[in-house]
Amino acid sequence: MNWLIVNLISWLLFFFGAAFPILIVIRAIGLTGFMKITRFENYHTFYYRMNPFIKIMLGIVITVVAALTIWWIGALMTAVVLLTYLTLKDGKRKF
């Protein structure tokens, strides 16, 4: 019986941890706001010209490097990526 309770609590924490950030974003900007900031817009900056495969690989590499290094390297990479969002069309809203 004890293992069942531990298993249920661990699954609850797992789903709460996965769903909570999504719920915060949806609650803060709404579903239409989320759709508005994530739809494709034609523009001429760094991210718009980048190959989609490279974007995916960049995300994977940054995630792996941030996970394997000391905390401030991950924080620095996060800050740099967030600052590059300002180059997007209407970047302040998407930041």
VEXSE-531506 format. One line per 3 residues: number of its first residue (from 1); their letters; for each residue x, y, z of C-alpha. Coordinates in steps of 0.001 Angstrom, whole numbers, plus 524288, in hexadecimal, padded with zeros to 5 digits. Layout:
<pts>
NUM = A = X,Y,Z | ...
</pts>
This chain:
<pts>
1 = MNW = 80000,80000,80000 | 80B34,8093A,8031F | 81114,807AB,7F588
4 = LIV = 803EF,80B03,7EF84 | 80317,817DB,7F6EA | 81118,81B55,7F371
7 = NLI = 80E8A,817F5,7E53A | 80218,82029,7E4BC | 808C7,82BC9,7EB16
10 = SWL = 8143F,82AEE,7E1B0 | 80B0F,82A98,7D5E1 | 8036D,8360B,7DB63
13 = LFF = 80FE2,83DF9,7DD08 | 8145A,83A2D,7CF62 | 807C9,83EAC,7C8DC
16 = FGA = 8070B,84AD3,7D156 | 81500,84E60,7CDAA | 81264,84C47,7BF3C
19 = AFP = 80537,85319,7BEB4 | 80770,85E70,7C817 | 81031,866CD,7BF27
22 = ILI = 806B5,864F0,7B3E4 | 7FB4C,868E0,7BC78 | 8028B,87510,7C10F
25 = VIR = 804EE,8796E,7B301 | 7F6F2,876A3,7AEC7 | 7F190,87D8B,7BAD1
28 = AIG = 7FA66,88971,7B932 | 7F853,88C36,7AAB6 | 7ECB8,883C4,7A71A
31 = LTG = 7EB99,87A1A,79C04 | 7E993,88479,79182 | 7F569,88C02,79675
34 = FMK = 7FD90,87F9B,79614 | 7F923,87CD7,78833 | 7FC0B,88AE4,7845C
37 = ITR = 80A21,88AE8,78931 | 80D5A,87D5A,783CF | 807E8,87E60,77601
40 = FEN = 81138,88054,76A9B | 8140D,88E43,76685 | 81CBF,89183,75B0D
43 = YHT = 827E1,89A57,75F6B | 83670,89BEB,75C95 | 83E47,89943,768E1
46 = FYY = 8470D,88EAF,76E50 | 83CB0,884C6,7725B | 83443,8869D,76643
49 = RMN = 83F89,883A5,75CFD | 84484,877EB,764B6 | 8420C,86A2C,75FA6
52 = PFI = 837AD,8631F,767FC | 840B5,85771,769FD | 84B36,86069,76F64
55 = KIM = 84136,86685,778A5 | 83DCD,85919,77E09 | 84C14,85532,77F4E
58 = LGI = 84F49,86227,785E4 | 844A4,85FAF,78FED | 8498D,851E0,79288
61 = VIT = 857C5,85621,793A7 | 85485,86157,79CD8 | 84C56,8583A,7A54F
64 = VVA = 85712,84DF6,7A623 | 861DB,857DF,7A8E5 | 859A2,85E98,7B348
67 = ALT = 856AB,85188,7B9BE | 864C8,84CF2,7B9E8 | 86B95,85962,7BE54
70 = IWW = 86B74,86217,7CA39 | 85F13,869FA,7CCB9 | 86415,8774F,7C866
73 = IGA = 86763,8727C,7BABD | 8594E,86E00,7B901 | 8547F,87AF4,7BE77
76 = LMT = 85D5E,8828E,7B53C | 858D8,87AB5,7A96C | 84AA3,87CC1,7AD66
79 = AVV = 84CD3,88B6C,7AE80 | 8535F,88BEF,7A11D | 84867,88438,79AA4
82 = LLT = 83E0C,88CB8,7A123 | 844F7,89915,79CB9 | 84528,8941F,78EB3
85 = YLT = 83643,89368,78F78 | 83674,8A23E,78F0F | 83AB2,8A13E,780C6
88 = LKD = 82DC0,89ACA,77D34 | 8229D,8A257,77713 | 81BE7,8A8FC,782A5
91 = GKR = 8265B,8A2E1,78B3A | 822F1,8AA0B,797C4 | 8158D,8A396,797ED
94 = KF = 81B75,89636,7955D | 82628,89826,79F80
</pts>
